[in-house]
Amino acid sequence: MSCEGARRGPSDGALRSPARRASGRAAARAQAQRDPTQRTLEARLRNARYLGELAKFRAAPFGGVFTMLKALLDDFAGHNVDAAAALVEAAGRFLLRLPETETRMANMLDARPRPACGAHVSEPPPGVEEFQ
């Protein structure tokens, strides 16, 4: 039985030199510098999720969560949409079911920006049924 196929050499990427790893990190940093909005989006989403998790463990004041959510909803465009969604996804259900924040969270969700009636809604393709 031959072991030729099972042996891995450095040419197939199994072993990478430190110089090649560093060049890979440099390429990733260069890509992030070319697209700064992607870098800020990832940081904003991470911060929104983190604040939501802190709120669920009652390590962050609920007022801070509502302040952040209100600021995101007041300027509801671009990355703020994603950040608001991440915050509501992380802590929205908790805040909605907690008796002391139930009213405030319900008001926040009711006051959220809504799309104009039929602004971007098109007719469904033929053969697609709508659920009612």
C-alpha positions as CSV (number, residue, x, y, z in Angstrom):
1,M,0.0,0.0,0.0
2,S,1.4,3.3,-1.0
3,C,1.3,6.5,1.0
4,E,2.0,9.0,-1.8
5,G,-1.5,10.5,-1.8
6,A,-1.7,10.9,2.0
7,R,1.5,13.0,2.4
8,R,1.0,16.7,2.4
9,G,3.7,19.1,1.4
10,P,4.1,22.8,1.9
11,S,3.1,23.5,-1.6
12,D,-0.5,22.7,-1.0
13,G,-1.1,25.3,1.7
14,A,-1.0,22.9,4.7
15,L,2.1,24.7,6.1
16,R,2.3,28.4,5.5
17,S,5.3,30.4,6.3
18,P,5.0,33.4,8.7
19,A,5.7,35.7,5.8
20,R,2.7,34.3,3.8
21,R,0.4,34.6,6.8
22,A,1.5,38.2,7.3
23,S,0.9,39.0,3.7
24,G,-2.6,37.5,4.0
25,R,-3.3,39.8,7.0
26,A,-1.9,42.8,5.1
27,A,-4.2,42.0,2.2
28,A,-7.2,41.9,4.5
29,R,-6.2,45.2,6.1
30,A,-5.8,46.8,2.7
31,Q,-9.2,45.6,1.7
32,A,-10.7,47.0,4.8
33,Q,-9.0,50.4,4.2
34,R,-10.4,50.5,0.6
35,D,-14.0,49.9,1.9
36,P,-14.3,51.7,5.3
37,T,-18.1,51.5,5.3
38,Q,-17.9,47.7,5.6
39,R,-15.5,48.0,8.6
40,T,-17.8,50.5,10.3
41,L,-20.8,48.4,9.6
42,E,-19.3,45.3,11.2
43,A,-18.3,47.3,14.3
44,R,-21.7,48.9,14.6
45,L,-23.5,45.6,14.3
46,R,-21.1,44.0,16.9
47,N,-21.7,46.9,19.3
48,A,-25.5,46.8,18.9
49,R,-25.6,43.0,19.5
50,Y,-23.3,43.5,22.5
51,L,-25.4,46.2,24.0
52,G,-28.5,44.0,23.5
53,E,-26.8,41.1,25.3
54,L,-25.7,43.3,28.1
55,A,-29.3,44.5,28.5
56,K,-30.6,40.9,28.6
57,F,-28.2,40.2,31.5
58,R,-29.2,43.6,33.1
59,A,-25.6,44.7,32.9
60,A,-26.5,47.8,30.8
61,P,-29.2,50.3,31.8
62,F,-32.3,50.0,29.8
63,G,-32.3,53.7,29.2
64,G,-29.1,53.4,27.3
65,V,-30.6,50.7,25.0
66,F,-33.6,52.9,24.3
67,T,-31.4,56.0,23.7
68,M,-29.4,54.1,21.1
69,L,-32.5,52.6,19.5
70,K,-34.2,56.0,19.3
71,A,-31.1,57.6,17.7
72,L,-31.0,54.8,15.1
73,L,-34.7,55.1,14.4
74,D,-34.5,58.9,14.1
75,D,-31.9,58.6,11.3
76,F,-33.3,55.4,9.7
77,A,-31.1,55.1,6.7
78,G,-28.0,53.2,5.6
79,H,-26.2,51.3,8.3
80,N,-28.5,52.5,10.9
81,V,-31.2,50.2,9.6
82,D,-28.9,47.2,10.1
83,A,-27.7,48.4,13.5
84,A,-31.3,48.9,14.7
85,A,-32.3,45.5,13.4
86,A,-29.3,43.9,15.3
87,L,-30.3,45.7,18.5
88,V,-33.9,44.7,18.3
89,E,-33.0,41.1,17.3
90,A,-30.6,40.9,20.3
91,A,-32.8,42.4,23.0
92,G,-36.2,43.3,21.5
93,R,-38.2,40.3,22.7
94,F,-36.7,40.6,26.2
95,L,-37.5,44.3,26.5
96,L,-41.0,43.8,25.1
97,R,-41.8,41.0,27.7
98,L,-40.2,42.7,30.7
99,P,-43.0,44.5,32.6
100,E,-40.9,47.6,33.4
101,T,-39.9,48.2,29.7
102,E,-42.9,46.7,27.9
103,T,-44.7,50.0,27.3
104,R,-41.6,51.9,26.2
105,M,-40.5,49.1,23.8
106,A,-44.0,48.8,22.3
107,N,-44.0,52.6,21.7
108,M,-40.6,52.4,20.1
109,L,-41.7,49.6,17.7
110,D,-44.9,51.5,16.9
111,A,-43.0,54.7,16.1
112,R,-40.5,53.0,13.8
113,P,-40.4,54.4,10.3
114,R,-42.6,52.6,7.8
115,P,-42.3,52.5,4.1
116,A,-44.7,54.5,2.0
117,C,-47.8,52.6,1.0
118,G,-47.0,50.6,-2.1
119,A,-43.8,52.6,-2.8
120,H,-41.7,49.6,-3.7
121,V,-44.3,46.8,-3.7
122,S,-44.9,45.2,-7.0
123,E,-47.4,42.5,-8.0
124,P,-46.3,39.0,-7.2
125,P,-45.3,36.8,-10.1
126,P,-48.0,34.6,-11.6
127,G,-48.5,31.4,-9.7
128,V,-47.4,32.8,-6.3
129,E,-50.1,32.9,-3.7
130,E,-50.1,35.5,-0.9
131,F,-50.8,34.3,2.6
132,Q,-53.6,36.0,4.5
